[in-house]
Amino acid sequence: MGKGDVKTKRGKIVNGSFGVSRPHKAKKAAKVIPAAKVTPVAKAAKKA
């Protein structure tokens, strides 16, 4: 068990592969920006 064993974390690092023993780090979720709320006053101003 070591550098030559692909089933271990060390073996994955040496081999340069990712797998069950050495998963990729999860990517951060993109920040969601809520849409600007339109107030009734703004709607009335648009119509005028």
N, C-alpha and C positions, 0 to 999 in steps of 0.2 A: 504494500500500500504506500504509494508515494507519487513521485513525479511521473512515473510511467502509467499509473492507474487512472484511466479516464473517468472512473466512477467517483473519484474523490475531488474535493475542491482544488487541492494542489495540482492534481493531474490536469484538471480543466485549465488552470492558469498557465501551466507549462505548455499545454497543447494549443492554447489560444482559442478555446471554444467555450460556449456558454451552454448550459443545460440544466437538468433538474438539480444537480448539486451546486450549481453556480448561476442562478438566474440573473438577468439584467436588472438594473435598478429601474424602478418605475418612473416614468416621466411625470413631471408635475402637470397637473391639469391647467388648461388655459383659463385665465381669469375672465369671467363672464360679466360684461358691463350691461346693466339693465337699460332698456330704451327709455328715453326721457318721456315722462308722462305729460300729456297735453291737458291743460286745465280748461274749464269752460270759459274762463276769461280770455285765454289765448285764442280759443276758437272764435269768440265774438269779435276780437280785434282783427282776426284774419278776414272775416266776412266784410267788415267795414271798409 
